[in-house]
Amino acid sequence: MSQSVPKPVSTSARRDSTRAADALLPVGSSAVVYCEGQFGKQDGKTANGLVRHSEKYEIRSVIDSRRAGVDAGDFLDDRPNGIPVLANLAESIAHAGRVPDYLICGVAPADGLLSSAQREVLLDGISRGMHIINGLHEFLNDDVEFVAAGLAAGVTITDVRRPKEKKDLHLFSGRIFDIPCPRIAVLGTDGSIGKRTTATLLVQGLRERGIKAVMVGTGQTGLIQGGKYGVALDALVPQFCSGEVEAQVVAAYEGEHPDVIIVEGQGALSHPAYLTSAHILRGSRPAGVIVQHAPKRKVLGDFPMVAMPSLASEVALIEAFADTQVIGTAINHEFMTDHEISAAIDELELEIGVPATDPLTRPLDRLVDMVVQSFPELASALAPSVG
């Protein structure tokens, strides 16, 4: 016997309701991050980012049966953080002692779509009364099955990448030229290479040293982490991309009056598929750029038919494309020993002629110092280094 499916609400009403729900989410809401088979990998970057930093959610556990039993922080960065990786949703609920408030989709595949197995887990979470946070290109509020399940369970489904209505989007206006504080963009030589992590750590390090820094995010993970200013740039019509970056930078300055604004990069300027770095450079007009590079990566992460660019070629391309200067490089240490990291830092400094560091394994002051050395006006706000 067939069951009647509740009629989905209108598209505009769904957009309004999910945005309103997301705006009202309390800081510290408990959450489980679903990342089956991808935790620690490139397509698990949303989960990776959330266990390293989350302002909005209290992350109780990560679901990935292949990594079950490890501490998430220890697995990623050799620093335990008390967030366990568990085999399935039932184990995550048992560990939490109650049903957590949110189930976050922590996978970020290149096509941005859910597999049938992933759908089952998210629908299971809904049936247990968990709100869903979805950062994929596939909008669950446009899916009849998810809408019906959400209505039946009385939970919200938030599609983080869903853009605003076109009437509310911004074209480039030139207001960026009136922003007096320096902007620094963290770009890279590939996607999922550590740009957001470096940008986040840089903001933290600057603040610890007494410099008022604000981050502008440009991807879904930063928004899920709780960033106040940002836009999921790869979900927009290209015509509005540079304008939306500009609008978020302007909003960050007008809202915070910071000493410096750090802008998260996306993809790479040389990348054949992820071209949003061009819009970030045009929209934010950074005075300086830090370039993230993985010395051991031979081919592009999601496009193994394309060789990785050299760091030198990416630096040259960035400085030719925009009126800016590369002020430093940050290393992604995947597949590297500590000795190899030190050697790579020395080699890249000699090759490029700017400071280099690994923000995750070397003192954070090195990252802060590369900014202050390039923008001496920030030194007046510096507190003494603590190590």
N, C-alpha and C positions, 0 to 999 in steps of 0.2 A: 504494500500500500504506500503510495507516494505521500510525502509530507509537504505541506505548503511551506514555502520559503518566504520569510518576511520581506516586504518590498523595501529595497534600499532607499535611504534618504537621497535627496538630490545631491549632485556633485558639489554645488556651491555650499549647501548646508553642511556636508561632510567636511569640506575644507575649513569652514568657519569653526565647526565643533572641535576638530582635531587641533587647530591652532590655539583655540581657547583653552583646551585641556592641557596642551603642552605648556602654555604660558603660566598655568596655575600649578604645575607640578611642584611639590614641595622639595626643597633641598634636602638631601639625605634619604629620599625614598629608596627602599630596598629593591635590589634588582639582581636577576640572574642573566648572564650573557651566554647566548647560544652560539657556539662556534665549532660545531662538529667537524673534525678532520682538518681544521685550518688554524688552530691556535698556534701562534708563533710563526706562522707562514705569512706570505704576502697577502693572500686573500682573507686572512684573519686580522687585518690591520685595525678594524674597529674594536674588536675584542682586545687586541694588544694595547691599543691606546687607552681603553677604559680601565684596565687593571693598573696602568701606570698613573693615570690621572683622571679623576671624575669629581666635578664640583656639584653635580646635580643628583647623582645616585650613589647609594651605599652598595657597592658591588659585593654580593655574598658569595658567588661562585661563578665558575666558567664551565660550560658543558662541552666536553670533547673526549669521547671515549678512548681515543688513541693516546691521550696524555693523562688519563685519569690517575689520580694519586699524587700528582706533583703540586707544589706550591706555584701559583702563577707567576709571582714576582721572581722566585728563584729560577724558574724555567727560562724566563725572558732575560733577566738581567743579573742573575746570581745574587739577588737580594730578596729574601723572603718577605712577603707582604701580608700573609695570613689569608689570602684568597685561594681556596683550593680549586683544582680542576677535577670535575666529577664526570661520571659516565653518562648520566641521563637526567632528565628533568625530575624524576621521582627522587633521585638521590639528592639533587639540589634543594628540593623542598624539605626533605628530611633533615638535611644539614642545617637549613635555616631555622628549623623548629616551627615554621608556619609557612603558608604560601606567600612568597615575596610579592611585592606590589607590581613589579614590572618584569617582563621577559624582553630582553633586548636582542635583536638579531645582530650578532657580531661578525657575521661573514660579509665580505665585500668583493664578490667575484667581478671580473671585468665586465660581464654582460649585465650585471645588476639584477639578475633574476633568481627566483627561488626554485629549487628542485622539489620533486614530489615529497621526498623524505623531510626536507626542511619545512615544507608546508604543514606536514603532520605534526611536527613538534610545536610550531607556533599555534596551531589550532588546539593542540592539547593544552597549552598554556592558557589560552582563552577559556577553555572549558573549566579550568581550575580557578578562574577568576583573576587572571593576571592581565594587566594592561600591556599592550604590545608597542614597542618602539622599533620602527622599521626604517633603516637608512638606505634601502635599495632603490633602484630606478623603478622597480615594480611596485606600484601604489596599491596597498592592500585595501584601502577605502574605495577602490574601483572594482574590487573582486567580490562578487555576490556571496560566495561562500564565507569569506571573512567578515563581511558586513553583517550577514545573518548570524554568525557565531558571536560576534561582538555585541549585537543587540540582545541576543538571548542571554548572554552572560552578564550584561550590564557593564562592559568594560570599554575603554577607549583604545583606538588604534591610531597611532601617530606616524604619518609618512613624512619623515624629516626632510626628504629631498623634494617634496612637492613645492614648486615655486609659487610665488604670489601671483595674483591675477595680472595680466599684462598691463592693465591700466595703472597698476601700483608699482611697476618696475621702473627703474631709472636708466635713462640714457646718460652717456658721459656729458657732464655739464661744465667742467673746468673749475669747479669749486675746490678741487684738490690743490690748485695753485695757491689757495688762500690758507692752507694748513701750514703753520709755522714750524711744527716739530718735525724732526727727521723721521722718515719711514724706512724700515729695513725689511726686505723680503727674503724669506728663506726658500730658495729654489733648489733644484736638484738635477741629476742626470738621468733619472728614471722615476716612474711612479712607485709608491709604497717603499720608499727608500729612507724614510726617517725625518722628513721635513717638518711634519707637525710636532713630532717629539722634540726636535731641536728648537723649534719656535717656542714651544711650551716651556722647556727648560731655560731658554734664554730669558723669557719674561720673568720666570721665578728667580733666576740669578740676578737680574737687574734690580728687581724689587728688594731682594735681600741686601743689595749694596746701596739702597737708598734712592734708586732711580725709579721714577714713576713710569712704568711700562704697561701698555695695553696690547693685547693680541687681537687681531682680526682674522677669523677663521674663514676658509674658503671651501671646506668640505663637510660632509655629513658627520664625520666622527667628532670634529671639534664642536659642532652644534650639540651632539648627544652628550658630550662631556660637560656641557653647561656653559660654553662660551657666550658671553653677552653680546658680542658683535661678530657677525659672520653671515655667510650665504653659501649654500651648496651650489657652487658655481657650475659644475658639470651638468646640472639639470636645467639650465637656462637656455633660452634662445640666444645665440651668440651676440646678436645686436645689443643685448642689454648687459652683457657680462662685465665689460669695463666700467659701465655706469653703476652697476650694483657694487662692485668692489670700491669704487670711489665713494659711493653713498655710505658704505659701512665704515670706511676710514674717517669720513667727515663726522659721522655719528659718534665714533669712538673719541675723536678729538673734542667735539662739542660736549659730550657727556662726561668726559674724564679729565680733560686738559692735561694729558700726559706729557712727560718729557720726550718720549719716543714711542712709536707705534711699530709693532712687529707684525708682519703680514705673512700668513702661512701660504706656501706654494702648493701647486698641484702639477702632477706629471713632470714634464720637462719641456723647455722651449724647443728642443730638437726632436721631441717624441713624435712619431708618425700618427698617433691616435689621440693622445692627451695633450691638447694644445692650449689649455687654459693659462699656462704661464704667460702667454702673450697678453692676455687680458689683465692679469695681475700686474704686470709691468706697466701697461698703459693706464690702468685705472688707479693704481696707488702711487705711481711715479716715485719709486723708492730712490733715496739718495745712496743707499748701499744695499748690497746683496751678499748673503752667505749661501754658498752652494754645497749641497749635500751629495756625497759620492760614496759608492760601495766599491772599493778597489778590487775585490774578488769576484764581482759580478761580471760575467762575460757577455751575456745577452740581456735584452730587456725582459723584465719579469713576466709580463703577460704576453710578450711577443718574441718568442725565442728565435724567430727567423731574422731578427734585427740585432746586430751587434751593439753593445753598450758604447756610447760616445766616450771619448777621453774627457777627463776633467778640463784639460786645457782648451779643447774645442768648445765645450759648453760655456766656459768663461768668456771666450772670444765671441761666441754667438750672442750671449746676453749683453755684453758691452757694446756690440755693434748694433743690436736691436733697440736698445734703450739708452737714454741719457743717464747712465748710472755707473757705479764702480763696484766690482766684486771686492769685498773687504776681508773675506775669510772663507775657509772651507771647513766642513764638518764631515767626519767619516762615519759611515755605517760599517760596523765591525763584523758583519756576518761572515762566518767561516774563517775568522782571523784569530790567531793567538795574540797574547798581549805583546809579545816581541814584534810580531808583524804589524800591529797597530802603531807602535812607536816608530818603526821603520817607515811606515806609510806616511805618518805625520811629517817626518823629516823630509821625505822625498817630495811630498806635495808642496811643502813650504818652499823648497828650492825650485821646484818646477813652476809654480804659479806666482811666487813672490809675495804671498800674503799669509797670515797666520792660519794654522790648521789645528784641529783638535777632534777628539771623540767625546761628545757631551755625556755619554753614558758611562765611560770608564775613566775619564780624566777629570780633574777638578773643574767645577763649573766656572770658577773665576777666569779660566782661559777663554771661555766663550764670551763672558762679559767684557774682558779686557780687549778682545778684538773689536768690539763695538766702541768702547770708550776711546781707544787709540785712534779710531777713524773719525769720531765725533767728540773732540775735546771739550765742547761746550757742556757735555753731560757730566764731566768730571766734577763740576761744582756741587753736584748732588750726591757724590759718592760717599758712602760710609766706608770705614776701614775694612779691608779684606779679613775674613775670618779663617782663611786657609786656602 
